[in-house]
Amino acid sequence: MLVLTRKTGESIMIGDNIELKVLTVEGDHVKLGIVAPKSIKVHRSEVYQAIQEQNKEAVNTPKHLLAQLSKKIF
């Protein structure tokens, strides 16, 4: 893990096209701004984990349920 210290208004570049900027620091809260291409998905870690869990559940959907759903759609 790379650990960097930044002050309000300073930023960190990730690659050539992602900028992580410190907007404010209030007590133990840090507000970050992220400038990235629209093609790059940016999520809070808890949202990312929820998406991963939903994807795992979708992969484990029983085939007979998928077949029933397919019949209703088509």
CHARMM internal coordinates of N, CA and C (Angstrom, degrees):
IC EDIT
DIST 1 N 1 CA 1.4387
DIST 1 CA 1 C 1.5278
ANGL 1 N 1 CA 1 C 108.45
DIST 1 C 2 N 1.2915
ANGL 1 CA 1 C 2 N 115.65
DIHE 1 N 1 CA 1 C 2 N 131.30
DIST 2 N 2 CA 1.4614
ANGL 1 C 2 N 2 CA 122.39
DIHE 1 CA 1 C 2 N 2 CA 174.82
DIST 2 CA 2 C 1.5165
ANGL 2 N 2 CA 2 C 107.77
DIHE 1 C 2 N 2 CA 2 C -90.90
DIST 2 C 3 N 1.3117
ANGL 2 CA 2 C 3 N 117.41
DIHE 2 N 2 CA 2 C 3 N 127.79
DIST 3 N 3 CA 1.4597
ANGL 2 C 3 N 3 CA 122.42
DIHE 2 CA 2 C 3 N 3 CA 179.19
DIST 3 CA 3 C 1.5282
ANGL 3 N 3 CA 3 C 108.22
DIHE 2 C 3 N 3 CA 3 C -114.87
DIST 3 C 4 N 1.3323
ANGL 3 CA 3 C 4 N 116.34
DIHE 3 N 3 CA 3 C 4 N 124.11
DIST 4 N 4 CA 1.4584
ANGL 3 C 4 N 4 CA 122.05
DIHE 3 CA 3 C 4 N 4 CA -179.54
DIST 4 CA 4 C 1.5234
ANGL 4 N 4 CA 4 C 109.47
DIHE 3 C 4 N 4 CA 4 C -124.81
DIST 4 C 5 N 1.3081
ANGL 4 CA 4 C 5 N 116.15
DIHE 4 N 4 CA 4 C 5 N 148.99
DIST 5 N 5 CA 1.4551
ANGL 4 C 5 N 5 CA 121.96
DIHE 4 CA 4 C 5 N 5 CA 175.68
DIST 5 CA 5 C 1.5208
ANGL 5 N 5 CA 5 C 108.63
DIHE 4 C 5 N 5 CA 5 C -106.35
DIST 5 C 6 N 1.3282
ANGL 5 CA 5 C 6 N 116.68
DIHE 5 N 5 CA 5 C 6 N 129.99
DIST 6 N 6 CA 1.4568
ANGL 5 C 6 N 6 CA 122.33
DIHE 5 CA 5 C 6 N 6 CA 179.38
DIST 6 CA 6 C 1.5179
ANGL 6 N 6 CA 6 C 108.61
DIHE 5 C 6 N 6 CA 6 C -134.38
DIST 6 C 7 N 1.3060
ANGL 6 CA 6 C 7 N 116.60
DIHE 6 N 6 CA 6 C 7 N 151.36
DIST 7 N 7 CA 1.4541
ANGL 6 C 7 N 7 CA 122.90
DIHE 6 CA 6 C 7 N 7 CA 174.84
DIST 7 CA 7 C 1.5264
ANGL 7 N 7 CA 7 C 108.86
DIHE 6 C 7 N 7 CA 7 C -103.22
DIST 7 C 8 N 1.3215
ANGL 7 CA 7 C 8 N 116.33
DIHE 7 N 7 CA 7 C 8 N 165.73
DIST 8 N 8 CA 1.4640
ANGL 7 C 8 N 8 CA 121.14
DIHE 7 CA 7 C 8 N 8 CA 176.68
DIST 8 CA 8 C 1.5288
ANGL 8 N 8 CA 8 C 109.57
DIHE 7 C 8 N 8 CA 8 C -52.82
DIST 8 C 9 N 1.3229
ANGL 8 CA 8 C 9 N 115.25
DIHE 8 N 8 CA 8 C 9 N 131.86
DIST 9 N 9 CA 1.4667
ANGL 8 C 9 N 9 CA 121.52
DIHE 8 CA 8 C 9 N 9 CA -179.84
DIST 9 CA 9 C 1.5106
ANGL 9 N 9 CA 9 C 113.86
DIHE 8 C 9 N 9 CA 9 C 91.86
DIST 9 C 10 N 1.3325
ANGL 9 CA 9 C 10 N 117.42
DIHE 9 N 9 CA 9 C 10 N -15.33
DIST 10 N 10 CA 1.4658
ANGL 9 C 10 N 10 CA 120.30
DIHE 9 CA 9 C 10 N 10 CA 178.57
DIST 10 CA 10 C 1.5224
ANGL 10 N 10 CA 10 C 109.59
DIHE 9 C 10 N 10 CA 10 C -88.59
DIST 10 C 11 N 1.3158
ANGL 10 CA 10 C 11 N 115.93
DIHE 10 N 10 CA 10 C 11 N 162.04
DIST 11 N 11 CA 1.4609
ANGL 10 C 11 N 11 CA 119.27
DIHE 10 CA 10 C 11 N 11 CA -176.13
DIST 11 CA 11 C 1.5168
ANGL 11 N 11 CA 11 C 111.28
DIHE 10 C 11 N 11 CA 11 C -140.09
DIST 11 C 12 N 1.3177
ANGL 11 CA 11 C 12 N 113.50
DIHE 11 N 11 CA 11 C 12 N 171.89
DIST 12 N 12 CA 1.4606
ANGL 11 C 12 N 12 CA 123.72
DIHE 11 CA 11 C 12 N 12 CA 177.47
DIST 12 CA 12 C 1.5239
ANGL 12 N 12 CA 12 C 106.43
DIHE 11 C 12 N 12 CA 12 C -129.87
DIST 12 C 13 N 1.3116
ANGL 12 CA 12 C 13 N 117.21
DIHE 12 N 12 CA 12 C 13 N 135.46
DIST 13 N 13 CA 1.4623
ANGL 12 C 13 N 13 CA 121.72
DIHE 12 CA 12 C 13 N 13 CA 176.17
DIST 13 CA 13 C 1.5255
ANGL 13 N 13 CA 13 C 108.93
DIHE 12 C 13 N 13 CA 13 C -98.52
DIST 13 C 14 N 1.3192
ANGL 13 CA 13 C 14 N 115.71
DIHE 13 N 13 CA 13 C 14 N 134.71
DIST 14 N 14 CA 1.4581
ANGL 13 C 14 N 14 CA 122.61
DIHE 13 CA 13 C 14 N 14 CA 174.15
DIST 14 CA 14 C 1.5174
ANGL 14 N 14 CA 14 C 105.86
DIHE 13 C 14 N 14 CA 14 C -114.48
DIST 14 C 15 N 1.3018
ANGL 14 CA 14 C 15 N 115.80
DIHE 14 N 14 CA 14 C 15 N 111.44
DIST 15 N 15 CA 1.4611
ANGL 14 C 15 N 15 CA 119.25
DIHE 14 CA 14 C 15 N 15 CA -173.73
DIST 15 CA 15 C 1.5123
ANGL 15 N 15 CA 15 C 109.26
DIHE 14 C 15 N 15 CA 15 C 65.66
DIST 15 C 16 N 1.3313
ANGL 15 CA 15 C 16 N 115.78
DIHE 15 N 15 CA 15 C 16 N -153.49
DIST 16 N 16 CA 1.4608
ANGL 15 C 16 N 16 CA 121.18
DIHE 15 CA 15 C 16 N 16 CA -177.76
DIST 16 CA 16 C 1.5170
ANGL 16 N 16 CA 16 C 114.10
DIHE 15 C 16 N 16 CA 16 C -92.96
DIST 16 C 17 N 1.3449
ANGL 16 CA 16 C 17 N 117.22
DIHE 16 N 16 CA 16 C 17 N -13.92
DIST 17 N 17 CA 1.4580
ANGL 16 C 17 N 17 CA 117.07
DIHE 16 CA 16 C 17 N 17 CA -170.10
DIST 17 CA 17 C 1.5314
ANGL 17 N 17 CA 17 C 115.71
DIHE 16 C 17 N 17 CA 17 C -135.95
DIST 17 C 18 N 1.3260
ANGL 17 CA 17 C 18 N 117.88
DIHE 17 N 17 CA 17 C 18 N 16.48
DIST 18 N 18 CA 1.4625
ANGL 17 C 18 N 18 CA 120.27
DIHE 17 CA 17 C 18 N 18 CA 176.55
DIST 18 CA 18 C 1.5236
ANGL 18 N 18 CA 18 C 107.77
DIHE 17 C 18 N 18 CA 18 C -124.96
DIST 18 C 19 N 1.3310
ANGL 18 CA 18 C 19 N 115.04
DIHE 18 N 18 CA 18 C 19 N 123.15
DIST 19 N 19 CA 1.4572
ANGL 18 C 19 N 19 CA 120.69
DIHE 18 CA 18 C 19 N 19 CA 178.57
DIST 19 CA 19 C 1.5168
ANGL 19 N 19 CA 19 C 109.30
DIHE 18 C 19 N 19 CA 19 C -117.35
DIST 19 C 20 N 1.3050
ANGL 19 CA 19 C 20 N 116.78
DIHE 19 N 19 CA 19 C 20 N 129.32
DIST 20 N 20 CA 1.4567
ANGL 19 C 20 N 20 CA 124.23
DIHE 19 CA 19 C 20 N 20 CA 177.07
DIST 20 CA 20 C 1.5195
ANGL 20 N 20 CA 20 C 106.89
DIHE 19 C 20 N 20 CA 20 C -111.54
DIST 20 C 21 N 1.3398
ANGL 20 CA 20 C 21 N 116.42
DIHE 20 N 20 CA 20 C 21 N 113.69
DIST 21 N 21 CA 1.4584
ANGL 20 C 21 N 21 CA 121.07
DIHE 20 CA 20 C 21 N 21 CA -172.86
DIST 21 CA 21 C 1.5209
ANGL 21 N 21 CA 21 C 110.54
DIHE 20 C 21 N 21 CA 21 C -116.29
DIST 21 C 22 N 1.3335
ANGL 21 CA 21 C 22 N 116.85
DIHE 21 N 21 CA 21 C 22 N 135.60
DIST 22 N 22 CA 1.4557
ANGL 21 C 22 N 22 CA 122.41
DIHE 21 CA 21 C 22 N 22 CA 175.89
DIST 22 CA 22 C 1.5275
ANGL 22 N 22 CA 22 C 107.26
DIHE 21 C 22 N 22 CA 22 C -82.05
DIST 22 C 23 N 1.3387
ANGL 22 CA 22 C 23 N 116.65
DIHE 22 N 22 CA 22 C 23 N 114.80
DIST 23 N 23 CA 1.4592
ANGL 22 C 23 N 23 CA 121.03
DIHE 22 CA 22 C 23 N 23 CA -178.28
DIST 23 CA 23 C 1.5239
ANGL 23 N 23 CA 23 C 111.37
DIHE 22 C 23 N 23 CA 23 C -89.05
DIST 23 C 24 N 1.3221
ANGL 23 CA 23 C 24 N 117.03
DIHE 23 N 23 CA 23 C 24 N -50.70
DIST 24 N 24 CA 1.4601
ANGL 23 C 24 N 24 CA 121.33
DIHE 23 CA 23 C 24 N 24 CA 178.39
DIST 24 CA 24 C 1.5199
ANGL 24 N 24 CA 24 C 110.41
DIHE 23 C 24 N 24 CA 24 C -147.77
DIST 24 C 25 N 1.3082
ANGL 24 CA 24 C 25 N 115.17
DIHE 24 N 24 CA 24 C 25 N 155.20
DIST 25 N 25 CA 1.4615
ANGL 24 C 25 N 25 CA 122.33
DIHE 24 CA 24 C 25 N 25 CA 172.20
DIST 25 CA 25 C 1.5239
ANGL 25 N 25 CA 25 C 106.07
DIHE 24 C 25 N 25 CA 25 C -129.69
DIST 25 C 26 N 1.3265
ANGL 25 CA 25 C 26 N 116.19
DIHE 25 N 25 CA 25 C 26 N 117.92
DIST 26 N 26 CA 1.4631
ANGL 25 C 26 N 26 CA 122.10
DIHE 25 CA 25 C 26 N 26 CA -179.46
DIST 26 CA 26 C 1.5127
ANGL 26 N 26 CA 26 C 108.62
DIHE 25 C 26 N 26 CA 26 C -130.63
DIST 26 C 27 N 1.3141
ANGL 26 CA 26 C 27 N 116.60
DIHE 26 N 26 CA 26 C 27 N 104.93
DIST 27 N 27 CA 1.4614
ANGL 26 C 27 N 27 CA 120.47
DIHE 26 CA 26 C 27 N 27 CA -177.79
DIST 27 CA 27 C 1.5101
ANGL 27 N 27 CA 27 C 109.55
DIHE 26 C 27 N 27 CA 27 C 63.29
DIST 27 C 28 N 1.3378
ANGL 27 CA 27 C 28 N 115.98
DIHE 27 N 27 CA 27 C 28 N -122.80
DIST 28 N 28 CA 1.4668
ANGL 27 C 28 N 28 CA 119.23
DIHE 27 CA 27 C 28 N 28 CA 179.96
DIST 28 CA 28 C 1.5267
ANGL 28 N 28 CA 28 C 112.43
DIHE 27 C 28 N 28 CA 28 C -99.25
DIST 28 C 29 N 1.3432
ANGL 28 CA 28 C 29 N 117.07
DIHE 28 N 28 CA 28 C 29 N 16.53
DIST 29 N 29 CA 1.4595
ANGL 28 C 29 N 29 CA 121.59
DIHE 28 CA 28 C 29 N 29 CA 178.28
DIST 29 CA 29 C 1.5239
ANGL 29 N 29 CA 29 C 110.49
DIHE 28 C 29 N 29 CA 29 C -110.58
DIST 29 C 30 N 1.3117
ANGL 29 CA 29 C 30 N 115.15
DIHE 29 N 29 CA 29 C 30 N 135.88
DIST 30 N 30 CA 1.4587
ANGL 29 C 30 N 30 CA 121.61
DIHE 29 CA 29 C 30 N 30 CA 176.88
DIST 30 CA 30 C 1.5233
ANGL 30 N 30 CA 30 C 107.56
DIHE 29 C 30 N 30 CA 30 C -120.63
DIST 30 C 31 N 1.3161
ANGL 30 CA 30 C 31 N 116.85
DIHE 30 N 30 CA 30 C 31 N 127.93
DIST 31 N 31 CA 1.4607
ANGL 30 C 31 N 31 CA 120.83
DIHE 30 CA 30 C 31 N 31 CA 176.69
DIST 31 CA 31 C 1.5246
ANGL 31 N 31 CA 31 C 107.20
DIHE 30 C 31 N 31 CA 31 C -100.38
DIST 31 C 32 N 1.3377
ANGL 31 CA 31 C 32 N 115.28
DIHE 31 N 31 CA 31 C 32 N 123.27
DIST 32 N 32 CA 1.4594
ANGL 31 C 32 N 32 CA 121.94
DIHE 31 CA 31 C 32 N 32 CA -177.68
DIST 32 CA 32 C 1.5154
ANGL 32 N 32 CA 32 C 110.39
DIHE 31 C 32 N 32 CA 32 C -111.48
DIST 32 C 33 N 1.3150
ANGL 32 CA 32 C 33 N 115.64
DIHE 32 N 32 CA 32 C 33 N 145.48
DIST 33 N 33 CA 1.4531
ANGL 32 C 33 N 33 CA 121.89
DIHE 32 CA 32 C 33 N 33 CA 171.32
DIST 33 CA 33 C 1.5206
ANGL 33 N 33 CA 33 C 108.03
DIHE 32 C 33 N 33 CA 33 C -112.60
DIST 33 C 34 N 1.3185
ANGL 33 CA 33 C 34 N 116.43
DIHE 33 N 33 CA 33 C 34 N 138.44
DIST 34 N 34 CA 1.4634
ANGL 33 C 34 N 34 CA 121.10
DIHE 33 CA 33 C 34 N 34 CA -178.46
DIST 34 CA 34 C 1.5194
ANGL 34 N 34 CA 34 C 108.20
DIHE 33 C 34 N 34 CA 34 C -122.85
DIST 34 C 35 N 1.3177
ANGL 34 CA 34 C 35 N 115.95
DIHE 34 N 34 CA 34 C 35 N 122.76
DIST 35 N 35 CA 1.4571
ANGL 34 C 35 N 35 CA 122.04
DIHE 34 CA 34 C 35 N 35 CA 175.41
DIST 35 CA 35 C 1.5191
ANGL 35 N 35 CA 35 C 106.26
DIHE 34 C 35 N 35 CA 35 C -110.09
DIST 35 C 36 N 1.3285
ANGL 35 CA 35 C 36 N 115.81
DIHE 35 N 35 CA 35 C 36 N 114.83
DIST 36 N 36 CA 1.4633
ANGL 35 C 36 N 36 CA 120.99
DIHE 35 CA 35 C 36 N 36 CA -177.26
DIST 36 CA 36 C 1.5228
ANGL 36 N 36 CA 36 C 108.89
DIHE 35 C 36 N 36 CA 36 C -148.70
DIST 36 C 37 N 1.3264
ANGL 36 CA 36 C 37 N 117.03
DIHE 36 N 36 CA 36 C 37 N 156.19
DIST 37 N 37 CA 1.4706
ANGL 36 C 37 N 37 CA 119.54
DIHE 36 CA 36 C 37 N 37 CA 175.51
DIST 37 CA 37 C 1.5265
ANGL 37 N 37 CA 37 C 110.67
DIHE 36 C 37 N 37 CA 37 C -59.54
DIST 37 C 38 N 1.3168
ANGL 37 CA 37 C 38 N 116.83
DIHE 37 N 37 CA 37 C 38 N 149.86
DIST 38 N 38 CA 1.4670
ANGL 37 C 38 N 38 CA 121.01
DIHE 37 CA 37 C 38 N 38 CA 179.81
DIST 38 CA 38 C 1.5230
ANGL 38 N 38 CA 38 C 112.33
DIHE 37 C 38 N 38 CA 38 C -61.12
DIST 38 C 39 N 1.3122
ANGL 38 CA 38 C 39 N 117.06
DIHE 38 N 38 CA 38 C 39 N -21.99
DIST 39 N 39 CA 1.4684
ANGL 38 C 39 N 39 CA 120.37
DIHE 38 CA 38 C 39 N 39 CA -179.18
DIST 39 CA 39 C 1.5235
ANGL 39 N 39 CA 39 C 112.27
DIHE 38 C 39 N 39 CA 39 C -74.47
DIST 39 C 40 N 1.3240
ANGL 39 CA 39 C 40 N 117.51
DIHE 39 N 39 CA 39 C 40 N -11.29
DIST 40 N 40 CA 1.4610
ANGL 39 C 40 N 40 CA 121.34
DIHE 39 CA 39 C 40 N 40 CA 179.60
DIST 40 CA 40 C 1.5243
ANGL 40 N 40 CA 40 C 108.69
DIHE 39 C 40 N 40 CA 40 C -101.10
DIST 40 C 41 N 1.3229
ANGL 40 CA 40 C 41 N 116.24
DIHE 40 N 40 CA 40 C 41 N 121.55
DIST 41 N 41 CA 1.4596
ANGL 40 C 41 N 41 CA 121.08
DIHE 40 CA 40 C 41 N 41 CA -179.90
DIST 41 CA 41 C 1.5235
ANGL 41 N 41 CA 41 C 109.16
DIHE 40 C 41 N 41 CA 41 C -80.93
DIST 41 C 42 N 1.3258
ANGL 41 CA 41 C 42 N 115.58
DIHE 41 N 41 CA 41 C 42 N 134.07
DIST 42 N 42 CA 1.4567
ANGL 41 C 42 N 42 CA 121.84
DIHE 41 CA 41 C 42 N 42 CA 178.74
DIST 42 CA 42 C 1.5230
ANGL 42 N 42 CA 42 C 107.56
DIHE 41 C 42 N 42 CA 42 C -124.18
DIST 42 C 43 N 1.3314
ANGL 42 CA 42 C 43 N 117.03
DIHE 42 N 42 CA 42 C 43 N 122.57
DIST 43 N 43 CA 1.4654
ANGL 42 C 43 N 43 CA 122.46
DIHE 42 CA 42 C 43 N 43 CA -179.66
DIST 43 CA 43 C 1.5207
ANGL 43 N 43 CA 43 C 109.96
DIHE 42 C 43 N 43 CA 43 C -134.08
DIST 43 C 44 N 1.3229
ANGL 43 CA 43 C 44 N 116.68
DIHE 43 N 43 CA 43 C 44 N 151.78
DIST 44 N 44 CA 1.4593
ANGL 43 C 44 N 44 CA 120.01
DIHE 43 CA 43 C 44 N 44 CA 166.67
DIST 44 CA 44 C 1.5270
ANGL 44 N 44 CA 44 C 106.49
DIHE 43 C 44 N 44 CA 44 C -65.17
DIST 44 C 45 N 1.3075
ANGL 44 CA 44 C 45 N 116.92
DIHE 44 N 44 CA 44 C 45 N 151.99
DIST 45 N 45 CA 1.4665
ANGL 44 C 45 N 45 CA 119.93
DIHE 44 CA 44 C 45 N 45 CA -174.36
DIST 45 CA 45 C 1.5277
ANGL 45 N 45 CA 45 C 112.72
DIHE 44 C 45 N 45 CA 45 C -60.10
DIST 45 C 46 N 1.3534
ANGL 45 CA 45 C 46 N 118.07
DIHE 45 N 45 CA 45 C 46 N -37.08
DIST 46 N 46 CA 1.4656
ANGL 45 C 46 N 46 CA 119.44
DIHE 45 CA 45 C 46 N 46 CA -179.28
DIST 46 CA 46 C 1.5239
ANGL 46 N 46 CA 46 C 111.09
DIHE 45 C 46 N 46 CA 46 C -69.13
DIST 46 C 47 N 1.3251
ANGL 46 CA 46 C 47 N 118.12
DIHE 46 N 46 CA 46 C 47 N -32.67
DIST 47 N 47 CA 1.4670
ANGL 46 C 47 N 47 CA 121.33
DIHE 46 CA 46 C 47 N 47 CA 175.98
DIST 47 CA 47 C 1.5272
ANGL 47 N 47 CA 47 C 109.29
DIHE 46 C 47 N 47 CA 47 C -69.82
DIST 47 C 48 N 1.3251
ANGL 47 CA 47 C 48 N 116.52
DIHE 47 N 47 CA 47 C 48 N -43.18
DIST 48 N 48 CA 1.4625
ANGL 47 C 48 N 48 CA 121.09
DIHE 47 CA 47 C 48 N 48 CA 178.28
DIST 48 CA 48 C 1.5341
ANGL 48 N 48 CA 48 C 110.52
DIHE 47 C 48 N 48 CA 48 C -58.73
DIST 48 C 49 N 1.3285
ANGL 48 CA 48 C 49 N 116.88
DIHE 48 N 48 CA 48 C 49 N -44.38
DIST 49 N 49 CA 1.4671
ANGL 48 C 49 N 49 CA 120.50
DIHE 48 CA 48 C 49 N 49 CA 179.65
DIST 49 CA 49 C 1.5284
ANGL 49 N 49 CA 49 C 110.82
DIHE 48 C 49 N 49 CA 49 C -63.03
DIST 49 C 50 N 1.3271
ANGL 49 CA 49 C 50 N 117.53
DIHE 49 N 49 CA 49 C 50 N -40.62
DIST 50 N 50 CA 1.4655
ANGL 49 C 50 N 50 CA 121.04
DIHE 49 CA 49 C 50 N 50 CA 178.97
DIST 50 CA 50 C 1.5304
ANGL 50 N 50 CA 50 C 110.56
DIHE 49 C 50 N 50 CA 50 C -63.41
DIST 50 C 51 N 1.3057
ANGL 50 CA 50 C 51 N 117.45
DIHE 50 N 50 CA 50 C 51 N -40.91
DIST 51 N 51 CA 1.4648
ANGL 50 C 51 N 51 CA 121.56
DIHE 50 CA 50 C 51 N 51 CA 177.36
DIST 51 CA 51 C 1.5161
ANGL 51 N 51 CA 51 C 110.16
DIHE 50 C 51 N 51 CA 51 C -61.94
DIST 51 C 52 N 1.3244
ANGL 51 CA 51 C 52 N 116.96
DIHE 51 N 51 CA 51 C 52 N -44.07
DIST 52 N 52 CA 1.4651
ANGL 51 C 52 N 52 CA 120.97
DIHE 51 CA 51 C 52 N 52 CA 179.51
DIST 52 CA 52 C 1.5266
ANGL 52 N 52 CA 52 C 111.00
DIHE 51 C 52 N 52 CA 52 C -61.61
DIST 52 C 53 N 1.3303
ANGL 52 CA 52 C 53 N 117.17
DIHE 52 N 52 CA 52 C 53 N -42.46
DIST 53 N 53 CA 1.4684
ANGL 52 C 53 N 53 CA 121.00
DIHE 52 CA 52 C 53 N 53 CA 178.84
DIST 53 CA 53 C 1.5325
ANGL 53 N 53 CA 53 C 111.09
DIHE 52 C 53 N 53 CA 53 C -63.97
DIST 53 C 54 N 1.3322
ANGL 53 CA 53 C 54 N 116.84
DIHE 53 N 53 CA 53 C 54 N -42.02
DIST 54 N 54 CA 1.4676
ANGL 53 C 54 N 54 CA 119.90
DIHE 53 CA 53 C 54 N 54 CA 178.31
DIST 54 CA 54 C 1.5218
ANGL 54 N 54 CA 54 C 110.76
DIHE 53 C 54 N 54 CA 54 C -63.84
DIST 54 C 55 N 1.3144
ANGL 54 CA 54 C 55 N 117.11
DIHE 54 N 54 CA 54 C 55 N -37.87
DIST 55 N 55 CA 1.4617
ANGL 54 C 55 N 55 CA 120.35
DIHE 54 CA 54 C 55 N 55 CA 178.02
DIST 55 CA 55 C 1.5196
ANGL 55 N 55 CA 55 C 111.06
DIHE 54 C 55 N 55 CA 55 C -64.87
DIST 55 C 56 N 1.3394
ANGL 55 CA 55 C 56 N 116.98
DIHE 55 N 55 CA 55 C 56 N -40.29
DIST 56 N 56 CA 1.4652
ANGL 55 C 56 N 56 CA 120.76
DIHE 55 CA 55 C 56 N 56 CA 177.82
DIST 56 CA 56 C 1.5274
ANGL 56 N 56 CA 56 C 110.89
DIHE 55 C 56 N 56 CA 56 C -63.61
DIST 56 C 57 N 1.3382
ANGL 56 CA 56 C 57 N 116.17
DIHE 56 N 56 CA 56 C 57 N -41.92
DIST 57 N 57 CA 1.4650
ANGL 56 C 57 N 57 CA 120.09
DIHE 56 CA 56 C 57 N 57 CA 178.60
DIST 57 CA 57 C 1.5238
ANGL 57 N 57 CA 57 C 111.00
DIHE 56 C 57 N 57 CA 57 C -63.93
DIST 57 C 58 N 1.3165
ANGL 57 CA 57 C 58 N 117.13
DIHE 57 N 57 CA 57 C 58 N -39.07
DIST 58 N 58 CA 1.4626
ANGL 57 C 58 N 58 CA 121.02
DIHE 57 CA 57 C 58 N 58 CA -179.72
DIST 58 CA 58 C 1.5175
ANGL 58 N 58 CA 58 C 111.13
DIHE 57 C 58 N 58 CA 58 C -64.64
DIST 58 C 59 N 1.3201
ANGL 58 CA 58 C 59 N 116.53
DIHE 58 N 58 CA 58 C 59 N -37.98
DIST 59 N 59 CA 1.4664
ANGL 58 C 59 N 59 CA 120.74
DIHE 58 CA 58 C 59 N 59 CA 179.09
DIST 59 CA 59 C 1.5236
ANGL 59 N 59 CA 59 C 110.34
DIHE 58 C 59 N 59 CA 59 C -66.26
DIST 59 C 60 N 1.3195
ANGL 59 CA 59 C 60 N 117.06
DIHE 59 N 59 CA 59 C 60 N -31.38
DIST 60 N 60 CA 1.4634
ANGL 59 C 60 N 60 CA 121.51
DIHE 59 CA 59 C 60 N 60 CA -177.44
DIST 60 CA 60 C 1.5283
ANGL 60 N 60 CA 60 C 113.76
DIHE 59 C 60 N 60 CA 60 C -91.39
DIST 60 C 61 N 1.3245
ANGL 60 CA 60 C 61 N 117.94
DIHE 60 N 60 CA 60 C 61 N 10.64
DIST 61 N 61 CA 1.4541
ANGL 60 C 61 N 61 CA 121.19
DIHE 60 CA 60 C 61 N 61 CA 178.10
DIST 61 CA 61 C 1.5302
ANGL 61 N 61 CA 61 C 108.97
DIHE 60 C 61 N 61 CA 61 C -65.65
DIST 61 C 62 N 1.3397
ANGL 61 CA 61 C 62 N 117.13
DIHE 61 N 61 CA 61 C 62 N 128.30
DIST 62 N 62 CA 1.4685
ANGL 61 C 62 N 62 CA 119.88
DIHE 61 CA 61 C 62 N 62 CA -179.97
DIST 62 CA 62 C 1.5395
ANGL 62 N 62 CA 62 C 111.48
DIHE 61 C 62 N 62 CA 62 C -56.62
DIST 62 C 63 N 1.3166
ANGL 62 CA 62 C 63 N 115.53
DIHE 62 N 62 CA 62 C 63 N 141.63
DIST 63 N 63 CA 1.4679
ANGL 62 C 63 N 63 CA 120.87
DIHE 62 CA 62 C 63 N 63 CA -176.35
DIST 63 CA 63 C 1.5202
ANGL 63 N 63 CA 63 C 112.65
DIHE 62 C 63 N 63 CA 63 C -62.60
DIST 63 C 64 N 1.3366
ANGL 63 CA 63 C 64 N 117.54
DIHE 63 N 63 CA 63 C 64 N -34.35
DIST 64 N 64 CA 1.4631
ANGL 63 C 64 N 64 CA 118.45
DIHE 63 CA 63 C 64 N 64 CA -179.19
DIST 64 CA 64 C 1.5367
ANGL 64 N 64 CA 64 C 111.03
DIHE 63 C 64 N 64 CA 64 C -66.48
DIST 64 C 65 N 1.3272
ANGL 64 CA 64 C 65 N 118.16
DIHE 64 N 64 CA 64 C 65 N -31.96
DIST 65 N 65 CA 1.4621
ANGL 64 C 65 N 65 CA 120.38
DIHE 64 CA 64 C 65 N 65 CA 176.43
DIST 65 CA 65 C 1.5279
ANGL 65 N 65 CA 65 C 110.85
DIHE 64 C 65 N 65 CA 65 C -69.91
DIST 65 C 66 N 1.3217
ANGL 65 CA 65 C 66 N 116.47
DIHE 65 N 65 CA 65 C 66 N -38.72
DIST 66 N 66 CA 1.4622
ANGL 65 C 66 N 66 CA 119.94
DIHE 65 CA 65 C 66 N 66 CA 177.13
DIST 66 CA 66 C 1.5223
ANGL 66 N 66 CA 66 C 111.03
DIHE 65 C 66 N 66 CA 66 C -64.26
DIST 66 C 67 N 1.3227
ANGL 66 CA 66 C 67 N 116.63
DIHE 66 N 66 CA 66 C 67 N -39.09
DIST 67 N 67 CA 1.4664
ANGL 66 C 67 N 67 CA 120.26
DIHE 66 CA 66 C 67 N 67 CA 178.52
DIST 67 CA 67 C 1.5247
ANGL 67 N 67 CA 67 C 111.00
DIHE 66 C 67 N 67 CA 67 C -64.82
DIST 67 C 68 N 1.3334
ANGL 67 CA 67 C 68 N 116.73
DIHE 67 N 67 CA 67 C 68 N -41.73
DIST 68 N 68 CA 1.4732
ANGL 67 C 68 N 68 CA 120.21
DIHE 67 CA 67 C 68 N 68 CA 177.72
DIST 68 CA 68 C 1.5256
ANGL 68 N 68 CA 68 C 110.69
DIHE 67 C 68 N 68 CA 68 C -62.43
DIST 68 C 69 N 1.3069
ANGL 68 CA 68 C 69 N 116.47
DIHE 68 N 68 CA 68 C 69 N -43.39
DIST 69 N 69 CA 1.4609
ANGL 68 C 69 N 69 CA 121.39
DIHE 68 CA 68 C 69 N 69 CA 179.47
DIST 69 CA 69 C 1.5286
ANGL 69 N 69 CA 69 C 110.92
DIHE 68 C 69 N 69 CA 69 C -63.72
DIST 69 C 70 N 1.3133
ANGL 69 CA 69 C 70 N 115.44
DIHE 69 N 69 CA 69 C 70 N -40.83
DIST 70 N 70 CA 1.4542
ANGL 69 C 70 N 70 CA 120.26
DIHE 69 CA 69 C 70 N 70 CA 179.05
DIST 70 CA 70 C 1.5355
ANGL 70 N 70 CA 70 C 111.90
DIHE 69 C 70 N 70 CA 70 C -61.64
DIST 70 C 71 N 1.3166
ANGL 70 CA 70 C 71 N 115.91
DIHE 70 N 70 CA 70 C 71 N -39.21
DIST 71 N 71 CA 1.4617
ANGL 70 C 71 N 71 CA 120.11
DIHE 70 CA 70 C 71 N 71 CA 178.81
DIST 71 CA 71 C 1.5224
ANGL 71 N 71 CA 71 C 111.55
DIHE 70 C 71 N 71 CA 71 C -65.00
DIST 71 C 72 N 1.3306
ANGL 71 CA 71 C 72 N 116.87
DIHE 71 N 71 CA 71 C 72 N -35.60
DIST 72 N 72 CA 1.4569
ANGL 71 C 72 N 72 CA 120.09
DIHE 71 CA 71 C 72 N 72 CA -179.55
DIST 72 CA 72 C 1.5162
ANGL 72 N 72 CA 72 C 112.36
DIHE 71 C 72 N 72 CA 72 C -74.53
DIST 72 C 73 N 1.3225
ANGL 72 CA 72 C 73 N 116.95
DIHE 72 N 72 CA 72 C 73 N -30.38
DIST 73 N 73 CA 1.4541
ANGL 72 C 73 N 73 CA 120.89
DIHE 72 CA 72 C 73 N 73 CA -178.40
DIST 73 CA 73 C 1.5337
ANGL 73 N 73 CA 73 C 110.54
DIHE 72 C 73 N 73 CA 73 C -79.13
DIST 73 C 74 N 1.3082
ANGL 73 CA 73 C 74 N 116.46
DIHE 73 N 73 CA 73 C 74 N -41.94
DIST 74 N 74 CA 1.4650
ANGL 73 C 74 N 74 CA 120.32
DIHE 73 CA 73 C 74 N 74 CA -175.39
DIST 74 CA 74 C 1.4980
ANGL 74 N 74 CA 74 C 107.49
DIHE 73 C 74 N 74 CA 74 C -101.77
END
COOR INIT
IC SEED 1 N 1 CA 1 C
IC BUILD
